[in-house]
Amino acid sequence: MNFSSIVYKNLKYNLTRYISFYLVNSFIVAVLFMYGTLYFNDSIPVNIKNILNFTFVALVLFCIIFISYTQTYFVKFRGKEFGVYLTLGMTTRDLKKMIRRENIIIISISLSTGIAAGLLFSRMFYLILSKVLVNIEYSISFNTFFLTITVFLPIFIISTFFTERYLTKLSIIEVIQSSSKKEIATASNPIIGFISIIVFAIALYLLPKIYTGDIFDGKKVIFTFCAIATLVGPFFIIGTLISTLRSVIRKYPSSYNNNLLVLSNLEHRFLSYRTILYVVTLMVSIGIFLIGTGYTIHKNTVTFNDLERPYDFMFVENDKYNHISQEEIRKVIEDNGGEIKDYTVLNYLSLPIYKMKDHKVQTGERTYSNSVIISESNYNKHMGTNKDIQRGYMLDVFLDGGEIQTKPTEDIMFLMNRKSIQSPGKQFNDTNITMDSSDFFHRVPASDLFIVPKEHILNEKAQLTNLEYTNAYSTYHAYVVNDKDYEMIKRKSDYSDPSKYHLINLSNGDNYKVFSGILDALRKVNHADEEIWKNKSFLGGPINEKTMLEAYRPFSKMEKVERDKEVNGVFYFSMAFLGSLLLISSSIVLLYKIVTDIAEEKLQITILRKIGITNREMKKHLTKQLKLIFFVPTLFGITMAMYYIALINTNYSKINYTMMQALLVVGMYILLQILFYFGLRRQYLSNLNE
C-alpha cells in the first residue's frame, strides 16, 4: 500500500471530519474573497478604504486563530489513527508526508470552492445592499484573488508546520491519548480577574476625558495606552470571569451550592475557550461598531442636514468673488419661478487667525485667512438676540456641526494688517504652522494684533449660517466682538468692503432651477465659463485663480442632501458589508468550537449520570453552560461597540440621535442571536443525547 492509497482510504474513512475541516477552510477563503471584492472596488472612496485597513487586521487575526484551531483539533482528533500507523512501523516523517498530501488536497479544494462561494455570496450581498441602499457596481479584480491566496496560504502552511512539530514531539502513547485528552488550561487566578476589571474600568472612564482634552491635555500616548487596555482587557477578564464570579458567589452558600457544577465546568471552559471567546468578542464589537456607525450616518442624513443647514441657499461675497447685489439675486430667483421667504445678508471681516497655548502659536483654522468676525449689533439683528459684549471680550459662536462647545483653552489673536507672517502655500493643505510665542511676537508688533485671552472668550452654539467649508473659508466658527472693537479692527485692517454671507430661503419654487439660475448669474459676474462649479465638492489641489474661484461655489441645501445621501449610502454599504462578514464569522467560530467539543461533553455526561444526575438536571446544567458561553462574548462585544460609538461621538451634540439608531442595530442583532441560540441549543442537546 503506497501513500496515495493511504491518503485516499483516510479521506474515505474520515469523510465527515474531512468535510468539516474543508468547509471551515473554504469559509475562510470565501470571507477573504468577499473582503477583497469590497476593498478593491473602485466605487469605494479612499477614506472608507482607510477604515477597511483597520478591519483587515481583525480579519487576519480571525483567520490565524480559526485555521490554527481547526488544524490542531483535526490532528488531535485523529490521535488513535496516527498511533496505529506509528505502531505498525510508520515514522513521524512518513506521518508528516501523509498530512502534507492530505493538506494539498484540502487547500486545492478549499481555494477553488471558497473562491466560487465568495463570488456567489459577494454578488448576492451587492445585489441586496444595492437595492436597499445605493447602487454600487460589482467588480472583480486580480488583486482580489491575489489577496485571498496570499493571506490564506501562508497562514495555512505555517499552521501546518507547527502542527507537524507538535506531532514529532509526542510519543506513540501521547499521540494515541491526544484524541481523548482534555485541553489543559492552567488554573485561573481571581486576583488577575479583579485587577483586569479594575484596569479595564479605569481605562473606560479615562478614555472619553482624554479624547475631549479634559485631562492630560489629550496626550496621544496616554490615550493609546487606555485604548489598548480597553481592547486587551476583555482577554484577561474572559479567562478569569468564572473564577472571579465564583469567589464572589462563594460568600452566598445557597447560590454557590446550587450552581457548583456549572461554575466548576465553566471555569475550565472559559479558560480553555479564552482565545476563541476573545476573538468572537472582538469580531462582534467591530461588526456592531461598523454597522451601527454606518447606519446612524446614513439614517440621519436628512435630519443632520436640516439641523446644520437652515437656509436653502448660501454663498460668500467678498471684494474679489461673487460681487453681486441683493436686488440682482432677487431678480434671478424670481425669473426662475422662485418665491423668496427670507433673504439675509450678514457682513463679516476675515483676517488671519492664530491661537496660542503653552507658549506655542499655531494657525487657528484649516486655512490661515479663515476667521469670521462679526459685530455685536449685526449678530443681535441677525439672530434676534440682545447680547452685550464688553470691549476686549469675544463671543465664540460654534455652528451646530455636531461638536459640543467646550471651555476655551487658547488665546486667540487676529492679525489686523491682513499680511500673514507665513508665505502662501502652493497647496491648500500647506497652510498650518506652529512656532514659539517669542518668535511670533518678534515678527509681529503687538499693535498689529487684536488679542483676546481665553478668560475673555465666551461661547455658545447657534445656527448662524449653513455649516459649510471649502478651501477658502469655513463657517464652523464665528467670532462676535463689541461694535467699537469691530470698527477698530475694520479701520486698522483697512477693510473698505466687508465680506458677506448671502442666506436665502424659498417659500415656493423649484430649488434645482433656482439654484441653476444663481450659479449662472454668479459665473457671469466672476467672468467664468460653464466648466467652473461643475464639481460639487471641490477640495484640494494647487492654489491659483481657478481653484480659488472653485472654492467660492454657492451651496444648495437640497444638492448637499443628495450628495450626502450618495456618499453616506456608499459608506453604509461598505460598513454593512464588512460588519455582516465579521458577525457571521463570529457565529461560525463559536458554533464550530461548541460542536467540536461535543465528544468531550459526552464523556462528562457519562460520568455525571453515574453519580446520579437526572436527565432533567443534566439538561438544565448544559443549557446554563451553553447560554453563558454563547452570550458572554455577544454581550461583551455589544457593550464595547456601543462604548466606542459613544466615544467617537463624545464631543458631539447629536450623540442622542446616533446612540438611538445604534441601539436599533443592536436590538436586531440580539434578536438574530437569540434565534440562532435556540436553534443551536436544540441541535446541541440532540447530539449529546445520541
C-alpha positions as CSV (number, residue, x, y, z in Angstrom):
1,M,0.0,0.0,0.0
2,N,1.5,3.3,-1.1
3,F,1.0,6.8,0.4
4,S,-1.6,7.8,-2.2
5,S,-3.8,4.8,-1.3
6,I,-3.4,5.5,2.4
7,V,-4.4,9.2,1.9
8,Y,-7.4,8.0,-0.2
9,K,-8.5,5.5,2.4
10,N,-8.2,8.1,5.1
11,L,-10.3,10.6,3.1
12,K,-12.9,7.9,2.7
13,Y,-12.9,6.6,6.3
14,N,-12.8,10.1,7.9
15,L,-15.0,11.7,5.3
16,T,-17.2,13.6,7.8
17,R,-14.3,15.1,9.6
18,Y,-12.6,16.0,6.4
19,I,-15.7,17.7,5.1
20,S,-15.9,19.7,8.4
21,F,-12.2,20.7,8.0
22,Y,-12.7,21.5,4.4
23,L,-15.8,23.6,5.0
24,V,-14.1,25.7,7.6
25,N,-11.2,26.5,5.3
26,S,-13.5,27.1,2.4
27,F,-15.5,29.5,4.5
28,I,-12.3,31.4,5.5
29,V,-11.3,31.7,1.8
30,A,-14.8,32.9,0.9
31,V,-14.7,35.6,3.7
32,L,-11.3,36.8,2.4
33,F,-12.5,36.9,-1.1
34,M,-15.6,38.9,-0.2
35,Y,-13.5,41.3,1.7
36,G,-11.3,41.7,-1.4
37,T,-14.3,42.5,-3.6
38,L,-15.1,45.4,-1.3
39,Y,-11.6,46.7,-0.8
40,F,-10.6,46.7,-4.4
41,N,-13.8,48.1,-5.7
42,D,-13.1,51.4,-7.4
43,S,-16.5,52.8,-6.3
44,I,-15.4,52.8,-2.7
45,P,-13.8,56.1,-1.6
46,V,-10.3,56.2,-0.2
47,N,-11.4,57.4,3.3
48,I,-13.6,54.3,3.6
49,K,-10.7,52.1,2.5
50,N,-8.7,53.5,5.4
51,I,-11.3,52.0,7.7
52,L,-11.1,48.7,5.8
53,N,-7.4,48.7,6.5
54,F,-8.1,48.6,10.2
55,T,-10.7,45.9,10.0
56,F,-8.3,43.8,7.8
57,V,-6.1,43.3,10.9
58,A,-9.1,41.8,12.8
59,L,-9.9,39.7,9.8
60,V,-6.3,38.3,9.6
61,L,-6.3,37.6,13.4
62,F,-9.6,35.7,12.9
63,C,-8.0,33.6,10.1
64,I,-4.9,32.8,12.1
65,I,-6.8,31.7,15.2
66,F,-9.5,29.8,13.4
67,I,-7.2,28.0,10.9
68,S,-4.8,27.1,13.8
69,Y,-7.6,25.8,16.0
70,T,-9.2,23.7,13.3
71,Q,-5.9,22.2,12.3
72,T,-5.0,21.4,15.8
73,Y,-8.4,19.9,16.6
74,F,-8.4,17.9,13.3
75,V,-4.9,16.3,14.1
76,K,-5.7,15.8,17.8
77,F,-9.0,14.0,17.0
78,R,-7.1,11.6,14.8
79,G,-4.7,10.6,17.5
80,K,-5.7,6.9,17.7
81,E,-5.4,6.6,13.9
82,F,-1.9,8.1,13.9
83,G,-0.9,5.9,16.9
84,V,-1.9,2.8,14.9
85,Y,0.3,4.0,12.0
86,L,3.2,4.6,14.2
87,T,2.8,1.2,15.9
88,L,2.8,-0.5,12.5
89,G,6.1,1.0,11.7
90,M,5.3,4.3,10.0
91,T,7.8,7.0,11.1
92,T,6.9,10.6,12.0
93,R,8.5,11.7,8.8
94,D,6.0,9.4,6.9
95,L,3.2,10.8,9.0
96,K,4.1,14.3,8.1
97,K,4.4,13.4,4.5
98,M,0.9,11.9,4.6
99,I,-0.5,15.0,6.3
100,R,1.1,17.3,3.7
101,R,-0.5,15.3,0.9
102,E,-3.9,15.5,2.6
103,N,-3.5,19.2,3.2
104,I,-2.6,19.8,-0.5
105,I,-5.9,18.2,-1.4
106,I,-7.7,20.3,1.2
107,I,-6.0,23.5,0.2
108,S,-6.8,22.9,-3.5
109,I,-10.5,22.2,-3.0
110,S,-10.9,24.9,-0.3
111,L,-9.4,27.6,-2.5
112,S,-11.5,26.6,-5.6
113,T,-14.8,26.2,-3.8
114,G,-14.1,29.1,-1.4
115,I,-13.5,31.5,-4.2
116,A,-16.6,30.2,-6.0
117,A,-18.6,30.7,-2.8
118,G,-17.1,34.2,-2.4
119,L,-18.1,35.1,-6.0
120,L,-21.6,33.9,-5.4
121,F,-22.2,35.4,-1.9
122,S,-20.4,38.7,-2.6
123,R,-22.6,39.1,-5.7
124,M,-25.7,38.4,-3.5
125,F,-24.5,40.9,-0.9
126,Y,-24.1,43.6,-3.5
127,L,-27.5,42.9,-5.1
128,I,-29.3,43.0,-1.7
129,L,-27.5,46.1,-0.3
130,S,-27.7,47.9,-3.7
131,K,-31.4,47.5,-3.7
132,V,-31.8,48.7,-0.1
133,L,-29.1,51.5,0.0
134,V,-27.2,52.8,-3.0
135,N,-26.2,51.2,-6.3
136,I,-22.6,50.0,-6.2
137,E,-21.1,48.5,-9.3
138,Y,-19.9,44.9,-8.6
139,S,-16.4,44.3,-9.9
140,I,-13.7,41.6,-9.6
141,S,-10.0,42.4,-10.0
142,F,-6.9,40.3,-10.0
143,N,-6.0,41.9,-6.6
144,T,-9.0,40.2,-5.0
145,F,-7.7,36.7,-6.0
146,F,-4.2,37.7,-5.0
147,L,-5.2,38.9,-1.5
148,T,-7.2,35.8,-0.9
149,I,-4.5,33.4,-1.8
150,T,-1.6,35.4,-0.2
151,V,-3.4,35.6,3.1
152,F,-4.9,32.1,3.3
153,L,-1.9,30.1,2.0
154,P,0.8,31.4,4.4
155,I,-1.4,31.1,7.4
156,F,-2.4,27.5,6.5
157,I,1.2,26.5,5.7
158,I,2.6,28.0,8.9
159,S,-0.1,26.4,10.9
160,T,0.6,23.0,9.3
161,F,4.3,23.4,10.1
162,F,3.6,23.9,13.8
163,T,1.1,21.0,13.8
164,E,3.8,18.8,12.4
165,R,6.3,19.9,15.1
166,Y,3.6,19.1,17.7
167,L,3.3,15.6,16.4
168,T,7.1,14.9,16.3
169,K,7.4,15.9,20.0
170,L,4.9,13.3,21.1
171,S,5.4,9.6,21.9
172,I,3.2,6.9,20.4
173,I,1.2,6.7,23.7
174,E,0.8,10.5,23.8
175,V,-0.4,10.6,20.2
176,I,-3.0,7.9,20.9
177,Q,-4.2,9.6,24.1
178,S,-4.4,13.1,22.4
179,S,-7.8,12.4,21.0
180,S,-9.3,11.8,24.4
181,K,-7.2,14.3,26.4
182,K,-8.9,17.4,27.5
183,E,-7.5,20.8,26.7
184,I,-5.1,21.6,29.6
185,A,-5.6,25.1,31.0
186,T,-3.7,26.4,34.0
187,A,-5.9,27.4,36.9
188,S,-7.3,30.9,36.6
189,N,-6.5,33.4,39.3
190,P,-9.4,35.6,40.7
191,I,-6.8,38.3,41.7
192,I,-5.9,38.7,38.0
193,G,-9.6,38.9,37.2
194,F,-10.2,41.6,39.8
195,I,-7.1,43.6,38.6
196,S,-8.2,43.2,34.9
197,I,-11.7,44.5,35.7
198,I,-10.3,47.5,37.7
199,V,-7.8,48.4,34.9
200,F,-10.5,47.9,32.3
201,A,-12.9,50.1,34.2
202,I,-10.3,52.9,34.8
203,A,-9.4,52.9,31.1
204,L,-13.1,53.1,30.1
205,Y,-13.5,56.1,32.5
206,L,-10.4,58.0,31.4
207,L,-10.6,57.4,27.6
208,P,-13.5,59.9,26.9
209,K,-11.9,62.6,29.1
210,I,-8.6,62.2,27.4
211,Y,-10.3,62.2,24.0
212,T,-12.0,65.6,24.7
213,G,-8.8,67.0,26.2
214,D,-10.3,67.4,29.7
215,I,-7.3,65.7,31.3
216,F,-3.7,65.0,30.3
217,D,-4.2,67.7,27.6
218,G,-5.4,64.8,25.3
219,K,-1.9,63.3,25.1
220,K,-1.8,60.6,22.5
221,V,0.5,58.3,24.4
222,I,-1.9,58.0,27.4
223,F,-4.9,57.8,25.1
224,T,-3.3,55.0,23.1
225,F,-2.5,53.1,26.4
226,C,-6.1,53.4,27.6
227,A,-7.4,52.3,24.2
228,I,-5.2,49.3,24.2
229,A,-6.3,48.5,27.8
230,T,-10.0,48.5,26.7
231,L,-9.2,46.2,23.8
232,V,-6.9,43.8,25.6
233,G,-8.7,43.8,28.9
234,P,-11.5,41.5,27.9
235,F,-9.0,38.7,27.1
236,F,-8.0,38.5,30.8
237,I,-11.5,39.2,32.1
238,I,-13.0,36.4,30.0
239,G,-10.3,33.9,31.1
240,T,-10.9,34.7,34.8
241,L,-14.6,35.6,34.7
242,I,-15.9,32.4,36.2
243,S,-13.2,32.1,38.9
244,T,-13.8,35.8,39.8
245,L,-17.6,35.2,39.8
246,R,-17.1,32.0,41.8
247,S,-15.1,33.8,44.5
248,V,-17.9,36.3,44.9
249,I,-20.7,33.8,44.9
250,R,-18.9,31.7,47.4
251,K,-20.0,34.3,50.0
252,Y,-23.6,33.2,49.4
253,P,-23.6,29.4,50.2
254,S,-27.1,28.8,48.9
255,S,-26.4,30.2,45.4
256,Y,-23.0,28.7,45.3
257,N,-24.1,25.2,46.1
258,N,-26.9,25.4,43.5
259,N,-24.5,26.4,40.8
260,L,-21.4,24.5,41.9
261,L,-21.5,22.0,39.0
262,V,-22.0,24.8,36.4
263,L,-19.3,27.0,37.9
264,S,-16.7,24.2,38.1
265,N,-17.2,23.2,34.5
266,L,-17.4,26.8,33.1
267,E,-14.2,27.8,34.9
268,H,-12.3,25.2,32.8
269,R,-14.4,26.1,29.7
270,F,-13.8,29.9,29.9
271,L,-10.1,29.4,30.4
272,S,-9.6,26.9,27.6
273,Y,-12.0,28.9,25.3
274,R,-10.4,32.2,26.2
275,T,-8.7,32.9,22.9
276,I,-11.8,31.9,20.9
277,L,-14.2,33.8,23.1
278,Y,-11.9,36.9,22.9
279,V,-11.7,36.7,19.1
280,V,-15.5,36.4,18.9
281,T,-15.9,39.3,21.3
282,L,-13.6,41.5,19.1
283,M,-15.4,40.4,15.9
284,V,-18.8,41.2,17.4
285,S,-17.7,44.6,18.7
286,I,-16.1,45.6,15.4
287,G,-19.0,44.3,13.4
288,I,-21.6,46.1,15.5
289,F,-19.5,49.2,15.5
290,L,-19.2,49.3,11.7
291,I,-22.8,48.6,11.0
292,G,-24.0,50.9,13.8
293,T,-21.9,53.8,12.7
294,G,-22.7,53.3,9.0
295,Y,-26.4,53.0,9.8
296,T,-26.6,56.1,12.0
297,I,-24.8,58.3,9.5
298,H,-26.9,57.1,6.6
299,K,-30.2,57.1,8.5
300,N,-29.7,60.7,9.9
301,T,-28.6,62.2,6.6
302,V,-31.7,64.4,6.2
303,T,-32.1,65.1,9.9
304,F,-28.5,66.3,10.3
305,N,-28.7,68.4,7.1
306,D,-31.8,70.1,8.5
307,L,-30.0,70.9,11.8
308,E,-26.8,72.1,10.1
309,R,-28.3,74.0,7.2
310,P,-31.3,76.3,8.0
311,Y,-31.0,78.0,4.6
312,D,-31.9,76.7,1.1
313,F,-29.0,78.6,-0.5
314,M,-25.8,80.3,0.7
315,F,-22.9,81.9,-0.9
316,V,-20.0,84.1,0.2
317,E,-19.3,87.5,-1.4
318,N,-16.1,89.5,-1.0
319,D,-14.2,92.2,-2.8
320,K,-12.9,89.7,-5.4
321,Y,-15.5,86.9,-5.8
322,N,-19.3,86.7,-6.2
323,H,-19.6,90.6,-6.2
324,I,-23.4,90.9,-6.8
325,S,-26.2,93.0,-5.2
326,Q,-29.1,91.6,-3.3
327,E,-31.5,93.0,-5.8
328,E,-29.8,91.2,-8.7
329,I,-30.1,87.9,-6.8
330,R,-33.8,88.5,-6.1
331,K,-34.4,89.1,-9.7
332,V,-32.6,85.9,-10.7
333,I,-34.7,83.9,-8.2
334,E,-38.0,85.4,-9.4
335,D,-37.1,84.9,-13.1
336,N,-36.6,81.2,-12.3
337,G,-40.0,80.9,-10.7
338,G,-38.9,81.1,-7.1
339,E,-40.6,83.0,-4.2
340,I,-38.3,84.3,-1.5
341,K,-39.3,83.7,2.1
342,D,-36.1,85.1,3.8
343,Y,-33.1,86.8,2.3
344,T,-30.4,87.9,4.8
345,V,-27.0,89.4,4.1
346,L,-24.6,89.2,7.0
347,N,-21.4,91.3,6.9
348,Y,-18.1,90.0,8.5
349,L,-14.4,90.6,8.4
350,S,-12.0,87.8,7.5
351,L,-8.5,88.0,9.0
352,P,-5.6,85.7,9.6
353,I,-6.2,84.0,12.9
354,Y,-3.7,82.4,15.3
355,K,-4.2,80.5,18.6
356,M,-1.7,80.4,21.5
357,K,-1.4,77.8,24.1
358,D,1.6,76.8,26.3
359,H,3.8,79.5,24.6
360,K,3.1,77.9,21.2
361,V,1.4,79.7,18.4
362,Q,-0.4,77.9,15.6
363,T,-2.8,78.8,12.8
364,G,-6.2,78.6,14.3
365,E,-8.2,77.3,11.4
366,R,-7.7,75.0,8.5
367,T,-6.6,77.9,6.3
368,Y,-4.6,80.9,7.5
369,S,-7.1,83.6,6.4
370,N,-10.2,82.0,7.6
371,S,-11.7,83.8,10.6
372,V,-15.2,85.3,10.6
373,I,-15.5,88.4,12.8
374,I,-19.0,89.9,13.3
375,S,-20.1,93.0,15.1
376,E,-22.3,92.7,18.1
377,S,-25.1,94.7,16.6
378,N,-25.1,92.7,13.4
379,Y,-25.2,89.4,15.3
380,N,-28.1,90.6,17.5
381,K,-30.0,91.7,14.5
382,H,-29.4,88.5,12.6
383,M,-30.2,86.1,15.5
384,G,-32.9,88.2,17.2
385,T,-30.8,88.3,20.4
386,N,-29.6,91.0,22.8
387,K,-26.0,90.1,23.5
388,D,-23.9,92.7,25.4
389,I,-20.2,92.0,24.7
390,Q,-17.7,94.2,26.6
391,R,-14.7,95.6,24.9
392,G,-11.8,93.2,24.9
393,Y,-14.1,90.3,25.1
394,M,-15.4,88.0,22.4
395,L,-18.3,85.5,21.8
396,D,-17.1,82.4,20.0
397,V,-20.2,81.1,18.1
398,F,-19.9,77.5,17.2
399,L,-22.3,76.3,14.5
400,D,-24.1,73.1,15.2
401,G,-21.9,70.7,13.2
402,G,-22.2,68.2,15.9
403,E,-19.3,69.1,18.2
404,I,-20.1,70.2,21.7
405,Q,-18.7,73.6,22.6
406,T,-16.0,73.2,25.3
407,K,-14.4,75.8,27.6
408,P,-11.8,77.9,25.7
409,T,-8.2,76.7,26.3
410,E,-6.4,79.0,23.9
411,D,-5.8,82.7,23.5
412,I,-7.0,83.9,20.1
413,M,-5.2,86.6,18.0
414,F,-6.3,88.3,14.8
415,L,-3.6,89.9,12.6
416,M,-5.1,93.2,11.6
417,N,-2.7,94.2,8.8
418,R,-4.0,91.2,6.9
419,K,-0.5,90.2,6.0
420,S,0.1,86.7,7.2
421,I,3.5,86.0,8.7
422,Q,3.7,82.8,6.7
423,S,4.2,82.7,3.0
424,P,1.2,81.5,1.0
425,G,1.5,77.8,0.3
426,K,1.4,76.1,-3.1
427,Q,-1.3,73.7,-2.0
428,F,-4.4,74.3,0.1
429,N,-3.2,72.0,2.8
430,D,0.2,73.7,3.2
431,T,-1.0,76.5,5.4
432,N,-0.7,75.3,9.0
433,I,2.3,76.4,11.1
434,T,3.4,76.2,14.7
435,M,6.1,78.4,16.3
436,D,7.3,79.6,19.7
437,S,5.4,82.6,21.0
438,S,8.6,84.6,21.5
439,D,9.4,84.1,17.8
440,F,5.9,85.0,16.8
441,F,5.9,88.3,18.8
442,H,9.3,89.1,17.5
443,R,7.9,89.0,14.0
444,V,4.5,90.7,14.7
445,P,4.2,94.0,16.5
446,A,1.5,94.0,19.3
447,S,-0.2,96.9,17.6
448,D,-1.0,94.7,14.6
449,L,-2.8,92.2,16.7
450,F,-6.2,92.0,18.3
451,I,-5.6,89.6,21.2
452,V,-8.4,88.0,23.2
453,P,-7.2,85.9,26.2
454,K,-9.0,82.7,26.8
455,E,-10.5,84.1,30.1
456,H,-12.3,86.8,27.9
457,I,-13.8,84.3,25.5
458,L,-17.4,83.4,25.9
459,N,-19.1,80.7,23.8
460,E,-22.4,79.5,22.6
461,K,-23.8,77.2,19.9
462,A,-26.1,78.8,17.3
463,Q,-27.0,78.2,13.7
464,L,-25.7,81.5,12.4
465,T,-25.4,80.3,8.7
466,N,-25.3,77.0,6.9
467,L,-22.5,74.7,8.1
468,E,-20.1,74.6,5.1
469,Y,-16.4,74.6,4.5
470,T,-14.2,74.9,1.4
471,N,-10.5,75.5,0.7
472,A,-11.0,79.3,1.1
473,Y,-13.3,79.6,4.1
474,S,-15.2,77.8,6.8
475,T,-18.4,78.6,8.7
476,Y,-17.8,76.4,11.7
477,H,-16.8,79.3,13.9
478,A,-17.8,83.0,14.0
479,Y,-16.3,85.5,16.5
480,V,-18.6,88.2,17.7
481,V,-16.9,91.3,19.2
482,N,-18.1,94.7,20.6
483,D,-19.1,97.2,18.0
484,K,-16.3,99.6,18.9
485,D,-13.7,96.7,18.7
486,Y,-15.2,95.7,15.3
487,E,-14.8,99.3,13.9
488,M,-11.3,99.5,15.3
489,I,-10.4,96.1,13.6
490,K,-12.0,97.2,10.4
491,R,-10.1,100.5,10.4
492,K,-6.7,99.0,11.2
493,S,-7.1,96.2,8.7
494,D,-8.2,98.7,6.0
495,Y,-11.4,96.8,5.3
496,S,-13.3,99.1,2.9
497,D,-15.8,96.5,1.9
498,P,-16.5,93.6,4.4
499,S,-17.2,90.0,3.2
500,K,-20.8,88.9,3.2
501,Y,-22.9,85.8,3.7
502,H,-25.9,85.7,1.4
503,L,-28.5,83.5,3.1
504,I,-31.7,82.6,1.3
505,N,-34.8,80.6,2.0
506,L,-37.6,80.0,-0.5
507,S,-41.3,79.7,0.2
508,N,-42.1,78.3,-3.2
509,G,-40.4,77.3,-6.4
510,D,-38.1,74.6,-8.0
511,N,-34.9,74.6,-5.9
512,Y,-32.9,73.0,-8.7
513,K,-34.0,75.6,-11.3
514,V,-33.5,78.5,-8.9
515,F,-30.0,77.2,-7.9
516,S,-29.0,76.8,-11.5
517,G,-30.0,80.4,-12.1
518,I,-27.9,81.6,-9.2
519,L,-24.9,79.6,-10.5
520,D,-25.3,81.2,-14.0
521,A,-25.6,84.7,-12.5
522,L,-22.5,84.3,-10.4
523,R,-20.5,82.8,-13.2
524,K,-21.3,85.9,-15.2
525,V,-20.2,88.4,-12.5
526,N,-17.0,86.3,-12.0
527,H,-16.3,86.2,-15.8
528,A,-16.2,82.4,-15.6
529,D,-17.1,79.8,-18.2
530,E,-19.5,76.8,-17.8
531,E,-16.8,74.5,-16.6
532,I,-16.5,76.3,-13.3
533,W,-18.5,74.8,-10.4
534,K,-19.5,71.6,-12.2
535,N,-17.6,69.8,-9.4
536,K,-20.0,69.9,-6.5
537,S,-17.4,69.2,-3.8
538,F,-14.1,70.6,-4.9
539,L,-11.4,70.3,-2.3
540,G,-7.6,70.3,-2.5
541,G,-5.3,71.0,-5.4
542,P,-2.9,73.8,-6.2
543,I,-3.7,77.4,-5.3
544,N,-4.5,79.5,-8.4
545,E,-7.2,81.7,-9.7
546,K,-9.3,78.9,-10.9
547,T,-9.2,76.8,-7.8
548,M,-9.9,79.8,-5.6
549,L,-13.0,80.6,-7.6
550,E,-14.0,76.9,-7.3
551,A,-13.8,77.3,-3.5
552,Y,-16.4,80.1,-3.6
553,R,-19.0,78.0,-5.2
554,P,-22.5,78.6,-3.8
555,F,-24.2,76.0,-1.7
556,S,-27.6,74.4,-2.1
557,K,-29.1,72.5,0.8
558,M,-31.0,70.1,-1.5
559,E,-27.9,69.4,-3.6
560,K,-26.0,68.8,-0.4
561,V,-28.6,66.4,0.9
562,E,-28.5,64.4,-2.3
563,R,-24.7,64.4,-2.3
564,D,-24.6,63.2,1.4
565,K,-27.2,60.5,0.7
566,E,-24.9,59.2,-2.1
567,V,-21.7,59.4,0.0
568,N,-23.3,58.1,3.2
569,G,-25.1,55.3,1.2
570,V,-21.7,54.1,-0.1
571,F,-20.3,54.4,3.5
572,Y,-23.1,52.4,5.0
573,F,-23.0,49.8,2.2
574,S,-19.3,49.3,2.9
575,M,-19.8,49.1,6.7
576,A,-22.8,46.8,6.4
577,F,-21.0,44.5,4.1
578,L,-17.9,44.2,6.2
579,G,-19.7,44.2,9.5
580,S,-22.0,41.4,8.4
581,L,-19.0,39.4,7.3
582,L,-17.5,39.8,10.8
583,L,-20.7,39.0,12.6
584,I,-21.4,35.9,10.5
585,S,-17.8,34.8,11.0
586,S,-18.0,35.2,14.8
587,S,-21.1,33.0,14.9
588,I,-19.4,30.3,12.8
589,V,-16.3,30.3,15.0
590,L,-18.4,29.9,18.2
591,L,-20.6,27.2,16.5
592,Y,-17.5,25.2,15.4
593,K,-15.9,25.4,18.8
594,I,-19.1,24.2,20.6
595,V,-19.8,21.4,18.1
596,T,-16.2,20.1,18.1
597,D,-16.3,19.7,21.9
598,I,-19.4,17.6,21.9
599,A,-17.3,14.4,22.3
600,E,-15.7,15.8,25.4
601,E,-19.1,16.7,26.8
602,K,-20.4,13.2,26.2
603,L,-17.7,11.8,28.4
604,Q,-18.6,14.2,31.1
605,I,-22.3,13.4,30.8
606,T,-21.5,9.7,31.2
607,I,-19.6,10.4,34.4
608,L,-22.3,12.7,35.8
609,R,-25.0,10.1,35.2
610,K,-23.0,7.5,37.1
611,I,-23.2,9.7,40.2
612,G,-27.0,10.2,39.9
613,I,-27.6,13.3,37.9
614,T,-31.0,13.1,36.2
615,N,-31.7,13.9,32.6
616,R,-33.7,17.0,33.7
617,E,-30.8,18.2,35.8
618,M,-28.4,17.5,33.1
619,K,-30.4,19.4,30.5
620,K,-30.6,22.4,32.9
621,H,-26.9,22.2,33.6
622,L,-26.0,22.1,29.9
623,T,-28.4,24.9,29.0
624,K,-26.8,27.2,31.6
625,Q,-23.4,26.3,30.4
626,L,-24.2,26.9,26.7
627,K,-26.1,30.1,27.4
628,L,-23.1,31.7,29.2
629,I,-20.6,30.5,26.5
630,F,-22.8,31.8,23.8
631,F,-23.9,35.2,25.2
632,V,-20.9,36.4,27.2
633,P,-18.8,37.3,24.1
634,T,-22.0,38.6,22.4
635,L,-22.9,41.0,25.3
636,F,-19.2,41.9,25.8
637,G,-18.8,42.7,22.1
638,I,-22.0,44.7,22.0
639,T,-21.0,46.7,25.1
640,M,-17.6,47.5,23.6
641,A,-19.2,48.5,20.3
642,M,-21.7,50.9,21.9
643,Y,-18.9,52.3,24.1
644,Y,-16.7,53.1,21.1
645,I,-19.7,54.5,19.2
646,A,-20.4,56.8,22.2
647,L,-16.7,57.6,22.5
648,I,-16.3,58.9,18.9
649,N,-19.5,61.0,19.5
650,T,-18.5,62.2,23.0
651,N,-17.8,65.7,21.8
652,Y,-20.9,65.9,19.5
653,S,-24.2,67.4,20.3
654,K,-26.0,64.8,18.1
655,I,-25.0,61.9,20.2
656,N,-28.6,61.1,21.2
657,Y,-29.6,60.6,17.5
658,T,-26.5,58.4,17.0
659,M,-27.0,56.2,20.0
660,M,-30.7,55.7,19.4
661,Q,-30.0,54.5,15.8
662,A,-27.1,52.3,17.0
663,L,-29.5,50.7,19.6
664,L,-31.8,49.6,16.8
665,V,-28.9,47.8,15.1
666,V,-28.0,46.1,18.5
667,G,-31.6,45.1,19.0
668,M,-31.8,43.5,15.6
669,Y,-28.5,41.6,16.2
670,I,-29.6,40.4,19.6
671,L,-32.9,39.1,18.1
672,L,-31.0,37.2,15.5
673,Q,-28.6,35.8,18.1
674,I,-31.4,34.6,20.3
675,L,-33.0,32.8,17.3
676,F,-29.6,31.3,16.5
677,Y,-29.1,30.3,20.1
678,F,-32.3,28.4,20.3
679,G,-31.6,26.5,17.1
680,L,-28.0,25.7,18.3
681,R,-29.3,24.6,21.7
682,R,-31.8,22.2,20.2
683,Q,-29.1,20.6,17.9
684,Y,-26.6,20.6,20.7
685,L,-28.8,18.8,23.2
686,S,-30.0,16.4,20.5
687,N,-26.4,15.4,19.6
688,L,-25.5,14.9,23.3
689,N,-28.4,12.6,23.8
690,E,-27.3,10.3,20.9
